[in-house]
């Protein structure tokens, strides 16, 4: 059974009465932590620092009581783009003082590059993956785009502090007299992280100005499930209610920008327990960007792409922003070509290195699947879908291996959340492989499930 809830008319038609319990096992509660001053906060605010995109959401205690799904998010803008999350990018000056975050950081650093004044600055993006790939210590250093090192704790602190301060200014403009001590904060972390990485994030948040008594840490897949369990349903309510019985196991597949984060729990009485350890891998949307970058490099040459990034960063960023829109809109049965506009600077670089774009395409071996006309490359739909195949294949193979475990052979429900779960190609393959015997559930706002679920988690512990 496949429940493509992302296509229902009512954005709130998902699962609220799907599970009438708190999805947090004993082990998870030790990781989550909790506020030391339950009951006094009138707002719950969540911060989701993602690999590629980050944001915050919040709601009042009064709204939570009357309408749990009434949760506010911020709208971030950049030229023609509008999104509910901002790029995870941090810009610091030569003295390591914070300058900008998100789209503003991208744009300001692009201007600095074009003016040749960027070398004294620190620019970091997609840095969250480092906590998954390396052993975490307090003195860990990470490199910016130019290879300059800085303490990782400082970079994470700046990102979290910006989101916290942006939220507080926004809510202060709406509600006069609100105080910091009236807000409970929740910071999300992947379930597959080691405890040292989770403690690292807690310390970064404390340095960012969130008092330890006001801070809770929520595991991303469980926060996502909080979102699902609190959503309202109409015609699906009866069917779901019949499925929710003691002993039921369910899997949450959280597909973000960088990683897939997978957890499995089983209901027992009024609570749940972890069935198998959390697992996952680098199968998020970022891997599709990397596949597209490889495609372009094979066409125009790696030196051209590197020169574009180093000398025309604004155009480089705009190119991948456009690809992001194409990546999100590709369909399983799409027959028309995917058109991607190339920056004029890229075309000029190709001319100086390899002649015309037509010549570069012919030499690349992509002549049968990619054409060029009027500053745009035209990619055959099958070739564009091929960019997704390695990532989706790795994800499906991992899920297959998990479901072969004796403990999971009776699992009947998979909940898919995270921005990459909204991709139709991902949904189709998961359904094709597992949908015959397993119910696949995809919330309407899958990309915001973690963020909004963390807000709900904050309220649940503030009783």
NORQUIVEN-V511141 format. One record per backbone hydrogen bond with DSSP energy under -0.5 kcal/mol. NH is the residue of the N-H (numbers start at 1). CO is the residue of the C=O. E is the energy in kcal/mol with one decimal. If there is no record, write none. Layout:
nh = {NH & NH}
co = {CO & CO}
e = {E & E}
This chain:
nh = {3 & 4 & 5 & 7 & 8 & 11 & 13 & 14 & 14 & 16 & 18 & 21 & 22 & 23 & 24 & 29 & 30 & 31 & 32 & 33 & 36 & 37 & 40 & 42 & 43 & 44 & 45 & 46 & 47 & 48 & 49 & 50 & 50 & 54 & 55 & 57 & 58 & 59 & 61 & 64 & 65 & 66 & 67 & 70 & 71 & 72 & 74 & 76 & 76 & 78 & 81 & 83 & 86 & 88 & 89 & 90 & 91 & 92 & 93 & 96 & 99 & 100 & 102 & 104 & 106 & 107 & 108 & 109 & 110 & 111 & 112 & 113 & 114 & 115 & 116 & 117 & 118 & 121 & 122 & 124 & 126 & 130 & 131 & 132 & 133 & 134 & 140 & 142 & 144 & 145 & 147 & 150 & 152 & 153 & 154 & 155 & 156 & 157 & 158 & 159 & 160 & 161 & 162 & 163 & 164 & 165 & 166 & 167 & 168 & 169 & 170 & 171 & 172 & 173 & 174 & 175 & 176 & 178 & 182 & 183 & 184 & 185 & 185 & 186 & 187 & 188 & 189 & 193 & 197 & 198 & 199 & 200 & 201 & 202 & 203 & 204 & 205 & 206 & 207 & 208 & 209 & 210 & 211 & 214 & 215 & 216 & 217 & 218 & 220 & 223 & 224 & 225 & 226 & 227 & 228 & 229 & 230 & 230 & 231 & 231 & 237 & 240 & 241 & 242 & 243 & 243 & 244 & 245 & 247 & 248 & 250 & 251 & 252 & 253 & 253 & 254 & 254 & 255 & 255 & 256 & 256 & 260 & 261 & 262 & 262 & 263 & 264 & 265 & 266 & 267 & 268 & 271 & 273 & 275 & 276 & 279 & 281 & 283 & 284 & 285 & 286 & 287 & 288 & 289 & 290 & 291 & 292 & 293 & 294 & 295 & 296 & 297 & 298 & 299 & 300 & 301 & 301 & 305 & 306 & 307 & 308 & 309 & 310 & 311 & 312 & 316 & 317 & 318 & 319 & 320 & 321 & 322 & 323 & 324 & 325 & 326 & 327 & 328 & 329 & 330 & 334 & 338 & 339 & 340 & 342 & 347 & 348 & 349 & 350 & 351 & 352 & 353 & 354 & 355 & 355 & 360 & 361 & 362 & 363 & 364 & 365 & 366 & 367 & 369 & 370 & 371 & 373 & 376 & 377 & 378 & 379 & 379 & 380 & 380 & 384 & 385 & 386 & 387 & 387 & 388 & 389 & 390 & 392 & 393 & 394 & 395 & 396 & 397 & 398 & 399 & 400 & 401 & 402 & 403 & 404 & 405 & 408 & 409 & 409 & 411 & 412 & 413 & 414 & 415 & 416 & 416 & 417 & 417 & 418 & 420 & 421 & 421 & 422 & 423 & 427 & 428 & 429 & 430 & 431 & 432 & 433 & 434 & 435 & 437 & 438 & 439 & 440 & 440 & 441 & 441 & 442 & 443 & 446 & 446 & 448 & 449 & 449 & 452 & 453 & 454 & 455 & 456 & 457 & 458 & 459 & 460 & 461 & 462}
co = {440 & 2 & 3 & 4 & 5 & 9 & 10 & 12 & 232 & 231 & 15 & 19 & 270 & 21 & 22 & 25 & 26 & 27 & 28 & 29 & 213 & 213 & 37 & 182 & 182 & 59 & 184 & 57 & 186 & 55 & 47 & 48 & 53 & 86 & 48 & 46 & 72 & 44 & 42 & 60 & 61 & 62 & 63 & 67 & 69 & 58 & 56 & 74 & 83 & 81 & 78 & 76 & 54 & 52 & 87 & 124 & 100 & 122 & 97 & 93 & 91 & 91 & 89 & 101 & 102 & 103 & 104 & 105 & 106 & 107 & 108 & 109 & 110 & 111 & 113 & 112 & 112 & 118 & 92 & 90 & 88 & 127 & 128 & 129 & 129 & 130 & 137 & 150 & 148 & 123 & 144 & 142 & 140 & 140 & 151 & 151 & 152 & 153 & 154 & 155 & 156 & 157 & 158 & 159 & 160 & 161 & 162 & 163 & 164 & 165 & 166 & 167 & 168 & 169 & 170 & 171 & 174 & 175 & 179 & 180 & 43 & 183 & 214 & 45 & 216 & 47 & 218 & 190 & 194 & 194 & 195 & 196 & 197 & 198 & 199 & 200 & 201 & 202 & 203 & 204 & 206 & 205 & 209 & 211 & 212 & 185 & 32 & 187 & 189 & 219 & 220 & 221 & 222 & 223 & 224 & 225 & 226 & 227 & 227 & 228 & 234 & 236 & 237 & 238 & 239 & 240 & 240 & 243 & 267 & 245 & 265 & 413 & 263 & 251 & 415 & 252 & 261 & 253 & 417 & 254 & 259 & 281 & 254 & 260 & 279 & 252 & 276 & 250 & 273 & 248 & 271 & 268 & 266 & 264 & 264 & 262 & 260 & 281 & 258 & 256 & 257 & 284 & 285 & 285 & 286 & 287 & 288 & 289 & 290 & 291 & 292 & 293 & 294 & 295 & 296 & 296 & 297 & 301 & 302 & 303 & 304 & 305 & 306 & 307 & 308 & 312 & 313 & 314 & 315 & 316 & 317 & 318 & 319 & 320 & 321 & 322 & 323 & 324 & 325 & 326 & 331 & 379 & 337 & 377 & 375 & 343 & 344 & 345 & 346 & 347 & 348 & 349 & 350 & 350 & 351 & 356 & 357 & 358 & 359 & 360 & 361 & 361 & 361 & 366 & 366 & 378 & 376 & 373 & 340 & 371 & 338 & 377 & 369 & 378 & 380 & 381 & 382 & 383 & 384 & 385 & 385 & 386 & 388 & 389 & 390 & 391 & 392 & 393 & 394 & 395 & 396 & 397 & 398 & 399 & 400 & 402 & 405 & 405 & 406 & 408 & 249 & 249 & 439 & 251 & 414 & 441 & 253 & 415 & 446 & 255 & 255 & 418 & 419 & 420 & 423 & 424 & 425 & 426 & 427 & 428 & 429 & 430 & 431 & 434 & 434 & 412 & 1 & 438 & 414 & 439 & 3 & 416 & 443 & 444 & 445 & 445 & 446 & 448 & 449 & 450 & 451 & 452 & 453 & 454 & 455 & 456 & 457 & 459}
e = {-2.5 & -0.7 & -2.5 & -2.2 & -1.4 & -0.7 & -2.1 & -1.6 & -2.3 & -2.9 & -4.4 & -0.8 & -0.7 & -0.6 & -2.1 & -2.5 & -1.3 & -1.1 & -2.8 & -1.8 & -1.0 & -0.6 & -1.3 & -2.1 & -1.5 & -2.4 & -2.7 & -2.9 & -2.7 & -2.5 & -0.7 & -1.0 & -0.6 & -3.2 & -1.8 & -1.7 & -2.0 & -1.6 & -2.5 & -2.3 & -1.8 & -2.1 & -3.8 & -2.4 & -1.7 & -3.0 & -0.8 & -0.6 & -3.5 & -2.1 & -3.2 & -2.6 & -3.2 & -2.4 & -1.9 & -2.8 & -2.6 & -2.8 & -2.5 & -2.2 & -2.7 & -1.6 & -1.9 & -0.9 & -2.2 & -2.8 & -2.7 & -2.3 & -2.0 & -2.0 & -2.2 & -2.3 & -2.3 & -1.6 & -1.3 & -2.9 & -0.6 & -1.9 & -2.5 & -2.6 & -1.3 & -1.3 & -1.8 & -1.2 & -1.7 & -1.5 & -1.7 & -2.6 & -2.3 & -2.1 & -1.8 & -1.9 & -2.8 & -0.5 & -0.6 & -1.4 & -2.5 & -2.2 & -2.1 & -1.9 & -2.5 & -2.8 & -2.2 & -1.9 & -2.6 & -2.9 & -2.8 & -2.2 & -2.5 & -2.4 & -2.1 & -2.7 & -2.1 & -1.8 & -0.7 & -2.7 & -0.5 & -1.2 & -1.9 & -1.7 & -2.7 & -0.5 & -3.1 & -2.4 & -2.7 & -1.8 & -2.2 & -1.0 & -0.6 & -1.7 & -2.5 & -1.8 & -2.0 & -2.0 & -2.3 & -2.3 & -2.3 & -2.1 & -2.5 & -1.3 & -1.5 & -2.0 & -0.7 & -1.9 & -1.0 & -1.9 & -2.4 & -2.3 & -2.9 & -2.5 & -2.4 & -1.7 & -1.8 & -1.7 & -1.9 & -2.7 & -1.1 & -0.5 & -0.6 & -1.0 & -1.5 & -2.3 & -2.8 & -1.8 & -0.7 & -1.2 & -1.2 & -1.2 & -2.1 & -2.0 & -2.6 & -2.4 & -2.5 & -0.6 & -3.1 & -0.7 & -2.5 & -0.8 & -3.0 & -0.8 & -2.3 & -2.9 & -2.4 & -0.5 & -3.4 & -1.9 & -0.6 & -2.3 & -2.2 & -2.9 & -2.8 & -2.2 & -2.0 & -2.4 & -0.7 & -2.3 & -1.2 & -2.2 & -1.2 & -1.9 & -3.6 & -1.3 & -1.2 & -1.2 & -1.9 & -1.5 & -2.1 & -2.4 & -2.0 & -2.0 & -2.5 & -2.4 & -2.0 & -1.2 & -3.1 & -0.6 & -1.6 & -1.8 & -2.3 & -2.3 & -2.4 & -2.2 & -2.2 & -2.6 & -2.2 & -2.1 & -2.9 & -2.4 & -2.2 & -1.6 & -1.9 & -2.2 & -1.9 & -1.7 & -1.3 & -1.8 & -3.1 & -1.8 & -1.0 & -1.0 & -0.9 & -2.9 & -0.6 & -2.2 & -2.9 & -1.8 & -2.5 & -2.0 & -2.2 & -2.1 & -1.8 & -1.3 & -4.0 & -0.9 & -0.7 & -2.2 & -2.6 & -2.2 & -2.3 & -1.3 & -0.9 & -0.9 & -0.5 & -1.5 & -2.8 & -2.1 & -2.6 & -1.4 & -2.4 & -3.0 & -2.9 & -0.6 & -2.9 & -0.5 & -2.2 & -2.6 & -1.5 & -0.6 & -1.2 & -1.5 & -0.8 & -0.6 & -2.5 & -3.0 & -2.1 & -2.1 & -2.7 & -2.5 & -1.9 & -2.4 & -2.6 & -2.2 & -2.2 & -2.7 & -0.9 & -1.7 & -1.6 & -0.5 & -1.1 & -1.8 & -0.9 & -0.6 & -2.8 & -3.3 & -0.5 & -3.0 & -2.6 & -0.5 & -3.0 & -1.8 & -0.7 & -1.3 & -1.4 & -1.3 & -2.3 & -2.5 & -1.8 & -2.3 & -2.5 & -2.7 & -2.1 & -2.6 & -2.2 & -0.9 & -1.6 & -2.9 & -1.7 & -0.5 & -3.0 & -0.6 & -1.3 & -0.6 & -0.9 & -0.7 & -1.6 & -0.6 & -0.9 & -2.9 & -2.2 & -2.0 & -1.2 & -1.8 & -2.4 & -2.2 & -1.7 & -2.2 & -1.6 & -1.1}
